[in-house]
Amino acid sequence: MKLALIIKLLILDPIAWIIYTITGLFPKSSKIWIFISNQFADNPKYFYLYLNQFHRNEIRTIWITRSKIILKELRKKGLEAYHLYSLPAFYYALKGGVLIYGAVGEGGFIYRALFVFFKKSIKVNLWHGVPLKKIEYDDTKGKGIGKTLLRANILERLHLKWVQKLLEPDLILATSKKISELFQSAFKVENNKILLSNYPRVYGLLHELPGSEIGSCLQFYNQIKNQKYNEQKKIILYMPTFRDNTEERFFEIINFDKLDKFLAKVNAIFIIKLHYLSKLNRNVQVKSEIKQYKNIAIFDHAKDPYTILRLTDILVTDYSSIYFDFLHLNRPIVFFCFDLEEYLEKNRDTYFSYYEVTPGPKVRTFDELLKCLEKTCMGKDDFEEKRKEIRNIFFEHTPDSIEQLYRNIFYYTNIKRERIYDSGARTQN
């Protein structure tokens, strides 16, 4: 048996259970909502900003972070936030009646450990994207709990069972009834735990909330904004998903000299935003080589990309769920799936047929990508109606349903502790 597992089972798990039990004795305030996330980004960020703008007199929203920079910027805006390793953070974790979070696994051990303080709190998982790829218990190839359980022995399963109980949400957000059905399987939750609404970050994509620049690299944003509106450049954003096996291939098949000349020809900027878990983020050589090009830029992988996404004219992606949110802008999407068969075989299975739910041209080589981008920059777009069709399948509600999402959580927490199924405003064509 591995030493790490022994320590977890005989020391860490019992300590966590004792803390979990004791903190459950403390009274909770339904008016204190705690937000935690590894970064100031994603659905928790935009829900936090929305509530601070429109419901500050009804509830108290508190962001807990381990970033001193984020902490300083939030406080400068008059937003309540505390450092993770501070007494106020500990105190309000004990008092908070509602916990708002996203994908816990990506927050690391420290953020998962915070859950021992929220036994009696209403835990609301806003998740972080419409799942094209299989997730959690359904994921038996990637990094999900499904694959972990397949390989786990009896003692490892015992530990995992405790961790999953600790992280189990009282409510989880899904964007449509189709996604709700998937989440029941992926998270092993009952239908009555699922809230239907659009994502708060989609609201943030379409509306400039005060504070949205925090965590999103304001200097880079202003630079791109100037190039778009003053220099009339097309903004092309490349956002690939995380890969276990073929991450380096993009940089092997792209001729950056040729790409830079092409971009000058079509008057465009090509921004590369890698997944923040990508191993390539540590490749200093690649970053330094790209910096020499005038029309190619790298966006900080640790920053929130949604301010840049708002400026984007053409999204280039592969299997990332980012494209679902981008559908609300109804702008062209190019699917650069150079490793499709290998990815599906070795990395992740998908819930849907890739070709049926990706409303845009699929390209496999660098030359195909350039040809497709040239046509798109010239205004050719054959997928406008298909994008609307796919959007309406996966999003049954408009971004304004964020208000009803708040009301549903508030109602559940303060009155009946039972969810209201439908979050109002329907998607319109």
Helices and strands as residue ranges (DSSP letters): H 3-7, I 8-12, H 13-23, E 29-36, H 42-54, E 60-65, H 68-76, E 81-83, H 87-95, E 96-101, G 104-107, H 108-113, G 114-117, E 122-125, G 136-138, H 145-151, H 154-167, E 171-174, H 177-186, G 191-193, E 194-196, H 200-206, H 218-229, E 234-239, H 249-253, H 256-266, E 268-272, G 279-282, H 284-290, E 296-298, H 306-311, E 314-317, H 322-326, G 327-329, E 333-336, H 340-346, H 354-357, E 362-363, H 366-377, H 384-394, G 399-401, H 402-411, I 412-416
